[in-house]
Amino acid sequence: MSDETVPQGFVLPVLRHPLRRIGARTFDFDHQLAVMAIVNRTPDSFFDQGATFALDRAVEAAVAAAEAGADWVDIGGVPFAPGPELPADEEAARVVPVVAALAQESDVVISVDTFRAEVAEAAIAAGASVVNDTTGIHDPRLADVVADSDATLVITHSLAAPRQEVPRPHYDDVALDVADFLRDRVAFALSRGIPEERLIIDPGHDLNKNTLHTLELTRRLAEITAIGLPTLAAVSNKDFIGESLARDKPERLAGSLAAATVSVMLGARIVRMHAVRESVDAMRMVEAILGWRAPVDPVHNL
């Protein structure tokens, strides 16, 4: 689709490396959206509150997400929220068996949500092809691990050291500040030897941001996607949705789908979502509207 035929309200960012080979799958982010499913092997996860903490439940959820059409499954062993430190060997013991089991069952892209170099290294060896670091490469060694592999790195905006709190976060201009941070950390990743075609950026919805910050950041997401790397929008069930709608976590699906859809309309190419089937349908529908995919069964009025 040319720029001239883009429907009004859609932003098509100019991506420097839109064609990506990630794990066993190839993505063309000029004409494709990806859904990243979430499996948290933690007893205190933000949304599911430990529902997939048991190893068998985590593996079952990961395989089910792939079967439901997820392009990607993100496996985490430590929440982003402030809390006590979990030793690296315990974090690895949570996530690596899930990565290994899923890799045996599916060619879905597997990412590990970690800020630790040693956990990332073990997960990559077990079959992960993405490291999803929500701390903006707080530990430089993590960049070195990714550089020495074939893995892709997600660089996320956040302000705090891992598992630490930033009370009443302040931004002079939230979109500009986030974009500047991401450009700086991309430059750092490049300096450590990670090629640009293996980098993805994430503005960090709600991470060290209040609801007004996140809403503005979402409205101005085109300023982030203009950086020219595929952008991940991790919006699912977050507090900015709950506070905007006065909805508890189990009641945020509609708001999550709306936030994800607006994000891709403004140039995001990957959405991180809990409700896989509904999110896959939403993204495939956006692709159909954009003319990137044909309808499955176009018989109406024919």
Backbone hydrogen bonds, N-H to C=O, Kabsch-Sander energy under -0.5 kcal/mol:
donor,donor_aa,acceptor,acceptor_aa,energy
5,T,2,S,-1.3
6,V,3,D,-1.2
10,F,7,P,-2.1
11,V,265,M,-3.1
15,L,13,P,-1.0
16,R,228,G,-2.3
17,H,228,G,-0.6
20,R,18,P,-0.7
20,R,27,F,-3.2
22,I,20,R,-0.7
22,I,25,R,-2.7
23,G,21,R,-0.5
25,R,22,I,-2.0
27,F,20,R,-3.1
29,F,18,P,-2.6
29,F,27,F,-0.6
31,H,28,D,-2.2
34,A,269,R,-2.3
36,M,34,A,-0.6
36,M,271,V,-3.3
37,A,35,V,-0.6
37,A,72,W,-3.0
38,I,273,M,-0.6
39,V,74,D,-2.8
41,R,39,V,-0.6
41,R,76,G,-3.2
42,T,40,N,-1.3
45,S,42,T,-0.6
49,Q,45,S,-0.9
51,A,48,D,-1.0
53,F,50,G,-1.7
58,A,54,A,-2.5
59,V,55,L,-2.5
60,E,56,D,-2.3
61,A,57,R,-2.5
62,A,58,A,-2.3
63,V,59,V,-2.6
64,A,60,E,-2.4
65,A,61,A,-2.1
66,A,62,A,-1.9
67,E,63,V,-2.4
68,A,64,A,-1.8
69,G,66,A,-1.3
70,A,65,A,-2.2
71,D,35,V,-1.5
72,W,35,V,-1.6
73,V,109,V,-2.5
74,D,37,A,-2.9
75,I,73,V,-0.6
75,I,111,S,-2.8
76,G,39,V,-2.2
76,G,74,D,-0.5
77,G,113,D,-0.7
83,G,163,R,-1.5
90,E,87,P,-0.5
91,E,87,P,-2.2
92,A,88,A,-2.7
93,A,89,D,-1.8
94,R,90,E,-1.2
94,R,91,E,-0.6
95,V,91,E,-2.0
96,V,92,A,-2.4
99,V,95,V,-2.4
100,A,96,V,-2.7
101,A,97,P,-2.2
102,L,98,V,-2.6
103,A,99,V,-2.4
104,Q,100,A,-1.1
105,E,101,A,-0.8
105,E,102,L,-0.9
106,S,102,L,-2.0
109,V,71,D,-1.9
111,S,73,V,-2.8
112,V,130,V,-2.2
113,D,75,I,-2.7
114,T,112,V,-1.1
114,T,132,N,-0.8
120,A,116,R,-2.3
121,E,117,A,-2.6
122,A,118,E,-1.9
123,A,119,V,-2.5
124,I,120,A,-2.6
125,A,121,E,-2.0
126,A,122,A,-1.3
127,G,123,A,-0.7
127,G,124,I,-1.0
128,A,123,A,-2.7
129,S,110,I,-2.8
130,V,110,I,-1.2
131,V,152,T,-2.8
132,N,112,V,-2.8
132,N,130,V,-0.5
133,D,131,V,-0.9
133,D,154,V,-1.6
134,T,132,N,-0.7
136,G,133,D,-0.9
142,L,139,D,-1.8
143,A,139,D,-0.7
143,A,140,P,-0.5
144,D,140,P,-1.3
145,V,141,R,-2.1
146,V,142,L,-2.2
147,A,143,A,-2.6
148,D,144,D,-1.8
149,S,146,V,-1.8
152,T,129,S,-2.4
153,L,198,R,-2.7
154,V,131,V,-2.9
155,I,153,L,-0.6
155,I,200,I,-3.1
156,T,133,D,-1.3
156,T,154,V,-0.6
157,H,202,D,-2.3
164,Q,161,A,-2.2
177,D,173,D,-3.4
178,V,174,V,-2.4
179,A,175,A,-2.5
180,D,176,L,-2.5
181,F,177,D,-2.2
182,L,178,V,-2.6
183,R,179,A,-2.5
184,D,180,D,-2.2
185,R,181,F,-2.5
186,V,182,L,-2.5
187,A,183,R,-2.2
188,F,184,D,-1.9
189,A,185,R,-2.6
190,L,186,V,-2.5
191,S,187,A,-2.0
192,R,188,F,-1.2
192,R,189,A,-0.5
193,G,190,L,-1.6
194,I,189,A,-2.1
198,R,195,P,-2.2
199,L,196,E,-1.8
200,I,153,L,-2.2
201,I,230,P,-2.3
202,D,155,I,-2.2
207,L,204,G,-1.7
208,N,206,D,-0.8
209,K,206,D,-1.2
214,T,210,N,-2.4
215,L,211,T,-2.6
216,E,212,L,-2.1
217,L,213,H,-2.7
218,T,214,T,-2.3
219,R,215,L,-2.4
220,R,216,E,-2.0
221,L,218,T,-1.5
223,E,220,R,-2.1
224,I,221,L,-1.5
225,T,221,L,-2.6
226,A,222,A,-1.4
227,I,224,I,-2.0
228,G,225,T,-1.5
232,L,201,I,-3.2
233,A,270,I,-2.9
234,A,232,L,-0.6
235,V,233,A,-1.1
236,S,272,R,-1.3
238,K,235,V,-1.6
241,I,238,K,-1.1
242,G,238,K,-1.8
243,E,239,D,-3.3
244,S,240,F,-1.2
245,L,241,I,-1.9
246,A,242,G,-1.7
247,R,242,G,-1.6
251,E,248,D,-2.2
252,R,249,K,-1.3
256,S,252,R,-2.5
257,L,253,L,-2.7
258,A,254,A,-2.2
259,A,255,G,-2.5
260,A,256,S,-2.6
261,T,257,L,-2.5
262,V,258,A,-2.6
263,S,259,A,-2.1
264,V,260,A,-2.2
265,M,261,T,-2.2
266,L,262,V,-1.4
267,G,264,V,-1.4
268,A,263,S,-2.6
269,R,231,T,-2.5
270,I,231,T,-1.7
271,V,34,A,-2.4
272,R,233,A,-2.1
273,M,36,M,-2.8
273,M,271,V,-0.7
276,V,274,H,-1.2
279,S,275,A,-1.8
280,V,276,V,-3.1
281,D,277,R,-2.3
282,A,278,E,-2.1
283,M,279,S,-2.5
284,R,280,V,-2.8
285,M,281,D,-2.1
286,V,282,A,-1.9
287,E,283,M,-2.3
288,A,284,R,-2.1
289,I,285,M,-2.4
290,L,286,V,-2.3
291,G,287,E,-0.6
291,G,288,A,-0.9
292,W,287,E,-2.8
293,R,287,E,-0.8
299,V,297,D,-1.7
302,L,299,V,-1.9
